[in-house]
Amino acid sequence: MDAIELLLTRQSDSKLTEPGPSPEQLDIIKQAALRVPDHGCIAPWQFILVQGDARIKLGEMYYQCALAEQQSEKVVNRAKDLPLRAPVIIIAIAKYEEHPKVPRIEQIQSAGCSVLAMQQAAFAQGLGGVWRTGYFAQSNAVKQALNLNELDEIVGYLYIGTPAVDCKKSPRHKPESYFTNL
Ligand SMILES: Cc1cc2nc3c(=O)[nH]c(=O)nc-3n(C[C@H](O)[C@H](O)[C@H](O)COP(=O)(O)O)c2cc1C
């Protein structure tokens, strides 16, 4: 797949199954994460790889955090199953540190670019991925369980695997609806 095809056809796949990325594919995904724009070259990122039985551990962590933070029954009941929706999950974190020239939002944007870059790297290699957030990205209990600081931001959980359904999405938006000339 060439770069333009990737940019114009990238899509998310939410139903993911085995196989996950091979070690070689995963290495390319990791390298893509580190190739994103980074104001001040401060590398404000951390990535936590969750695969195999670690997904069960993450689900247990979610469950305990949802209970501790008194989430609804629906959230608590789903917690353990969420990480089992793909063979691999990469938790992308903006490791915020105060900087004279790089405000917090820019550090978060850079980490967000990493999520997209990893999704693109997965897609370009014939895999599927979906960027998820929700309560478990906002929860302070989850941050603590992952040994993160309160100011760190979980920018996303990137689920990666093989698309379970082959469903190509057509373009939804037209440039003329979003681009104007000054
Ligand atoms: C920051 C961010 C958080 C998201 N969180 C979720 C989520 O928690 N659950 C979900 O189903 N989709 C979430 N999405 C949307 C999907 O990742 C995806 O972009 C959307 O389903 C549209 O699919 P497409 O990428 O093929 O256009 C999120 C997207 C972004 C950018």
The ligand as a Gaussian input file, in Angstrom:
#p B3LYP/6-31G(d) Opt

LIG

0 1
 C       -9.745000      10.445000      20.821000
 C      -10.718000       9.429000      20.273000
 C      -11.397000       8.601000      21.142000
 C      -12.299000       7.643000      20.664000
 N      -12.930000       6.816000      21.541000
 C      -13.768000       5.877000      21.076000
 C      -14.383000       4.952000      21.956000
 O      -14.175000       4.978000      23.164000
 N      -15.216000       4.040000      21.425000
 C      -15.465000       3.973000      20.090000
 O      -16.229000       3.115000      19.669000
 N      -14.877000       4.829000      19.221000
 C      -14.033000       5.763000      19.677000
 N      -13.432000       6.627000      18.809000
 C      -13.791000       6.578000      17.382000
 C      -13.128000       5.451000      16.628000
 O      -11.753000       5.352000      16.967000
 C      -13.229000       5.689000      15.097000
 O      -12.505000       6.816000      14.713000
 C      -14.669000       5.847000      14.653000
 O      -15.368000       4.653000      14.917000
 C      -14.787000       6.184000      13.150000
 O      -14.212000       5.182000      12.385000
 P      -13.197000       5.524000      11.213000
 O      -11.885000       5.808000      11.896000
 O      -13.177000       4.302000      10.357000
 O      -13.715000       6.724000      10.489000
 C      -12.518000       7.552000      19.267000
 C      -11.801000       8.379000      18.397000
 C      -10.917000       9.303000      18.886000
 C      -10.149000      10.195000      17.930000

